[in-house]
Amino acid sequence: MAHSRARRNPADGRAPVRRVASGFAVLLLLLGVLGFVPGVTSAYAELRFAGPGSGAHLLGVFQVSALQNLVHLVSGAAGLALARTVAGARAFLLGGGAVYLVLWLYGLAVDRRSEANVLALDRADTWLHLLLGATMLALGLFAGRREHRR
């Protein structure tokens, strides 16, 4: 039975595209922070600033470097700032989605052992970038459309 004094949902009245953008921003911040946490990031002693020599793996799966973690932190912070407005949230989802799709293509093209692999991308990172990019882009397109209909 519902209580008559139930707490107000903080998301009430907030545009769905803003909630979605905020969610992705928090996810990126979380990835960036966890990349610097020993234990969550295996072989933490092998974390390097950049390049394929970084032997650290977030959750034991995704190769990370300090630069990659910083990119996630900056992206997440920008996403939170942009999610304050509908237009900003949509721009974050569309722009961020496009950037992650470019990173996916870069991950497919770069030799993982070469110095050109500055972010220390591995196969798991590459496919995660495809998932993030496609999802952010699709949600930016479709969540934004729903807002314009109202």
Buried (B, 14 or more C-beta within 10 A) or exposed (E): EEEEEEEEEEEEEBBBBBBBBBEBBBBBBEBBBBBBEEEBBBBBEEBBBBBBEBBBBBEEEBBBBBBBBBBBBEBBBBBBEBBEBBEBBBBBBBBBBBBBBEBBEBBEEBEBEEEEBBBBBBEBBBBBBBEBBBBBBEBBEEBBEEBEEE
